[in-house]
Amino acid sequence: MSHLAVAERFVAAHYPGAAVAVVAGSTARDERTATSDIDLLLIGGPLFDVDGQTGEAATVEFDGEIFEVFAYTPAGFAEWADRSVAQHRPVIVHMLLEGIPLRDDGSLPALRQEWQQVIDAGPSLSAHESAFRRYVITDVLDDLRDASDPVEQHVEASVLFERIAELMLLTAGWWIATGKWLPRRLRALSPARADLLTAPLLAQDYATFADRVTAELELAGGRVQSGFVR
């Protein structure tokens, strides 16, 4: 792939100290579109000019391509990967595991084995976080049912879709995502449940959509409102 060759030149020019370099995203999956950038994960010791810097996320244009760069020292990667796991969205971990290696100083197989175990274990949703998420959904759900302004309905429904989709995934032990990856992951979990949720949303049938959200909320533990302590 010519994009991999461009990525190799980019690493050599901008991050020559990278011990591990992995191309991820649509480029790695061979699913590029006209606007696709190149997602690049870099791990190594001497990556930054600033003493003590352990990581950076940067957008860089190089050789006609846009690179989304996630660069870390080994300690920095461990720190940010742990944070992303705690937030249930381990993006850089998925990059590490699913991308195409450009560089490997020999540490990549062990790194992948370590983090694959974390991904396989799935997210840990505490009882309090579950209750808090259901509390937020309950509040937005009631707001949607009360709304009459079309713009307010649209905004409330969009927020509600994101919140209930995340709860559905987490309750099932699946990692969550943002943007286009949230509905994709929801469909992977259950095409039937995803269709029941999205069909009325796309049709702007907000009453039916609210009913579908209510059904999913019940499956996840039900409404939370009075007496909840944040």
C-alpha positions as CSV (number, residue, x, y, z in Angstrom):
1,M,0.0,0.0,0.0
2,S,1.4,3.4,-1.0
3,H,-0.1,4.9,2.2
4,L,2.1,2.7,4.3
5,A,5.2,3.9,2.4
6,V,4.1,7.5,3.1
7,A,3.6,6.6,6.7
8,E,7.1,5.2,6.9
9,R,8.6,8.3,5.5
10,F,6.6,10.4,7.9
11,V,7.9,8.5,10.9
12,A,11.5,8.7,9.7
13,A,11.1,12.5,9.2
14,H,9.2,13.5,12.3
15,Y,9.6,10.7,14.9
16,P,12.8,8.9,14.1
17,G,13.1,7.7,17.7
18,A,9.9,5.6,17.5
19,A,10.5,2.0,18.5
20,V,7.0,0.9,17.6
21,A,4.9,2.4,14.8
22,V,1.5,1.1,13.9
23,V,-0.8,2.4,11.2
24,A,-4.5,2.0,12.3
25,G,-8.0,3.1,11.2
26,S,-9.4,2.9,7.7
27,T,-5.9,2.8,6.2
28,A,-5.1,-0.5,8.1
29,R,-8.5,-1.9,7.2
30,D,-8.2,-0.9,3.5
31,E,-11.4,1.0,3.9
32,R,-10.2,4.5,3.0
33,T,-12.5,7.2,1.6
34,A,-11.8,10.4,-0.1
35,T,-11.4,12.2,3.2
36,S,-9.6,9.5,5.2
37,D,-6.6,10.5,7.2
38,I,-3.8,8.1,8.4
39,D,-4.1,7.1,12.0
40,L,-0.7,6.5,13.5
41,L,0.3,5.1,16.9
42,L,3.9,5.7,18.0
43,I,5.7,4.4,21.1
44,G,9.3,5.1,22.0
45,G,11.7,6.8,24.3
46,P,13.3,9.8,22.6
47,L,10.2,11.1,20.8
48,F,9.9,14.6,22.2
49,D,12.1,17.6,22.5
50,V,10.5,18.7,25.8
51,D,12.0,17.0,28.9
52,G,9.4,15.1,30.8
53,Q,6.8,15.0,28.0
54,T,5.2,11.6,27.8
55,G,2.7,11.9,25.0
56,E,1.0,14.0,22.4
57,A,-1.9,13.9,20.0
58,A,-1.2,15.9,16.8
59,T,-2.6,16.4,13.3
60,V,0.1,16.9,10.7
61,E,0.1,17.2,7.0
62,F,2.9,15.4,5.2
63,D,3.4,14.4,1.6
64,G,-0.2,15.2,0.6
65,E,-1.7,13.2,3.5
66,I,-3.2,14.2,6.9
67,F,-1.8,12.2,9.8
68,E,-3.6,11.8,13.1
69,V,-0.6,11.0,15.4
70,F,-0.8,9.5,18.9
71,A,2.8,9.4,20.2
72,Y,3.9,8.2,23.6
73,T,6.8,7.1,25.7
74,P,6.3,3.6,27.0
75,A,5.2,5.0,30.4
76,G,2.9,7.5,28.6
77,F,1.2,4.9,26.6
78,A,0.5,2.8,29.7
79,E,-0.9,5.8,31.5
80,W,-3.2,7.0,28.6
81,A,-4.2,3.4,27.8
82,D,-5.3,2.9,31.4
83,R,-7.3,6.1,31.3
84,S,-9.0,5.1,28.1
85,V,-9.9,1.7,29.6
86,A,-11.3,3.4,32.7
87,Q,-13.5,5.6,30.4
88,H,-14.5,2.4,28.5
89,R,-13.2,3.8,25.2
90,P,-9.7,2.3,24.7
91,V,-9.0,3.8,21.3
92,I,-5.3,3.7,21.4
93,V,-5.4,0.1,22.7
94,H,-7.5,-0.9,19.7
95,M,-5.0,0.9,17.4
96,L,-2.2,-1.1,19.0
97,L,-4.0,-4.4,18.6
98,E,-5.6,-4.0,15.2
99,G,-3.2,-1.8,13.2
100,I,-0.4,-2.7,10.7
101,P,3.1,-2.5,12.2
102,L,5.6,-0.3,10.4
103,R,8.3,-0.6,13.1
104,D,8.8,-3.0,15.9
105,D,11.9,-3.2,18.2
106,G,10.7,-6.5,19.5
107,S,8.4,-5.2,22.2
108,L,5.2,-5.2,20.1
109,P,4.2,-8.9,20.6
110,A,4.4,-8.6,24.4
111,L,2.5,-5.3,24.4
112,R,-0.2,-6.8,22.2
113,Q,-0.5,-9.8,24.4
114,E,-0.8,-7.7,27.5
115,W,-3.5,-5.4,26.2
116,Q,-5.4,-8.1,24.4
117,Q,-6.1,-9.6,27.7
118,V,-7.6,-6.3,28.9
119,I,-9.7,-5.9,25.8
120,D,-10.9,-9.5,26.0
121,A,-12.0,-9.0,29.7
122,G,-14.3,-6.2,28.6
123,P,-15.3,-3.0,30.4
124,S,-16.1,-3.0,34.1
125,L,-19.4,-1.1,34.8
126,S,-19.8,-0.4,38.5
127,A,-23.2,-0.4,40.2
128,H,-22.9,3.4,40.9
129,E,-21.9,4.2,37.3
130,S,-24.8,2.1,36.0
131,A,-27.1,4.0,38.3
132,F,-25.7,7.4,37.2
133,R,-26.0,6.6,33.5
134,R,-29.6,5.4,34.0
135,Y,-30.3,8.6,36.0
136,V,-29.1,10.8,33.1
137,I,-31.1,8.7,30.6
138,T,-34.2,9.0,32.8
139,D,-33.9,12.8,32.9
140,V,-33.3,13.2,29.2
141,L,-36.1,10.7,28.4
142,D,-38.6,12.7,30.4
143,D,-37.4,15.9,28.7
144,L,-37.9,14.3,25.3
145,R,-41.4,13.2,26.1
146,D,-42.3,16.7,27.3
147,A,-40.7,18.5,24.4
148,S,-42.9,20.0,21.6
149,D,-40.3,22.2,19.8
150,P,-38.9,20.3,16.8
151,V,-35.3,21.5,17.4
152,E,-35.5,20.5,21.1
153,Q,-36.9,17.1,20.2
154,H,-34.0,16.6,17.8
155,V,-31.4,17.6,20.2
156,E,-32.8,15.5,23.1
157,A,-33.2,12.5,20.9
158,S,-29.6,12.7,19.7
159,V,-28.3,12.9,23.2
160,L,-30.6,10.1,24.3
161,F,-29.4,7.8,21.5
162,E,-25.8,8.2,22.5
163,R,-26.5,7.6,26.2
164,I,-28.7,4.6,25.7
165,A,-26.4,3.0,23.1
166,E,-23.5,3.3,25.5
167,L,-25.5,1.8,28.3
168,M,-26.6,-1.1,26.1
169,L,-23.0,-1.8,25.1
170,L,-21.6,-1.5,28.6
171,T,-24.3,-3.7,30.2
172,A,-23.5,-6.4,27.6
173,G,-19.7,-6.1,28.4
174,W,-18.8,-4.3,25.2
175,W,-16.5,-1.3,24.8
176,I,-18.2,1.9,23.8
177,A,-17.2,4.3,21.0
178,T,-17.9,7.8,19.7
179,G,-19.1,9.2,16.4
180,K,-19.8,6.8,13.6
181,W,-18.4,3.9,15.6
182,L,-21.1,4.0,18.2
183,P,-24.0,2.9,15.9
184,R,-21.6,0.5,14.2
185,R,-20.7,-1.2,17.5
186,L,-24.4,-1.2,18.5
187,R,-25.3,-3.0,15.3
188,A,-22.5,-5.5,15.9
189,L,-24.0,-6.2,19.4
190,S,-27.5,-6.7,18.0
191,P,-28.8,-5.7,14.6
192,A,-32.4,-6.3,15.7
193,R,-32.1,-4.1,18.8
194,A,-30.2,-1.4,16.9
195,D,-32.9,-1.3,14.2
196,L,-35.7,-1.1,16.8
197,L,-33.9,1.9,18.3
198,T,-32.8,3.7,15.1
199,A,-35.8,3.3,12.9
200,P,-38.1,5.6,14.8
201,L,-35.2,8.0,15.4
202,L,-34.5,8.4,11.7
203,A,-38.2,8.7,11.1
204,Q,-38.4,11.5,13.7
205,D,-41.1,9.4,15.5
206,Y,-39.9,10.6,18.9
207,A,-42.8,9.0,20.9
208,T,-41.9,5.5,19.5
209,F,-38.2,6.2,20.0
210,A,-38.8,7.2,23.6
211,D,-40.7,3.9,24.1
212,R,-37.8,1.9,22.6
213,V,-35.3,3.7,24.9
214,T,-37.6,3.0,27.9
215,A,-37.5,-0.7,26.9
216,E,-33.7,-0.8,26.8
217,L,-33.5,1.2,30.0
218,E,-35.6,-1.5,31.7
219,L,-33.3,-4.2,30.4
220,A,-30.3,-2.3,31.9
221,G,-31.9,-2.0,35.4
222,G,-34.7,0.6,35.0
223,R,-35.3,4.2,35.8
224,V,-33.2,6.0,38.4
225,Q,-34.5,9.3,39.8
226,S,-35.7,10.0,43.3
227,G,-33.2,9.2,46.0
228,F,-30.1,8.9,43.8
229,V,-27.0,10.5,45.2
230,R,-24.4,11.7,42.7
